[in-house]
Amino acid sequence: MTRLLIVEDEPQLLRALSINLRARRYEVAGAANGASALRMAAAAPPDLVILDLGLPDLDGIEVIAGLRGWTTVPIIVLSAREGQGDKVDALDAGADDYLTKPFGMDELLARVRAALRRSQPGASTPVVTTASFTLDLGAKRATREGTDVRLTPTEWHLVEILARNPSRLVPGSQLLREVWGPGRESDTNYLRVYLAQLRRKLEADPAHPRHLITEPGVGYRFEP
Ligand code: CA
């Protein structure tokens, strides 16, 4: 059984999440503060952690850092906070995904499934297919409606990082670092330009992209 650890200090939300996730046959453990979350995770390592950032004792970022000291378990962060800075801090600290409260249960369940899929070894498929285009990551070949699409090496590098992380919010700083190298993390104009090019080449309606999604101020998400 897949074991989830939910770290949430609001009893009603913890209860609602537990009921919904148990109904989907997940084994659920709940922690109401950061210290007990770290203790419980060490005693019985979970397959995925759902973590509220605003906890009574530790900051959620400290909990992420504590977990990342010894485990690569997927972490989905929940927060009522509005600031984009918190999202970026959480992702930089090693969180895998982020949901802002209030969120829909279906959305959370979809993110949980996607994070678990990604964490399974050997789960990465070299061919990614969407309604609009296909990317063969092994052969480095992109096709749209059966026709080859030529991508530049930079475009390919970008779209490959996104496609290898389906449904995951990839921070803009990470894309800039991986594609252009350290020290370029603030050149977000590059990303805007290259993502616009990729959408023109790959999306059926580039003005209303369905697969290469911008998360304003934070990063990008590939939705298959
Ligand atoms: Ca809270």
Residues whose N, C-alpha, C, O or C-beta is under 5 A from the ligand:
A	BS01	CA	D9 D52 G54 L55
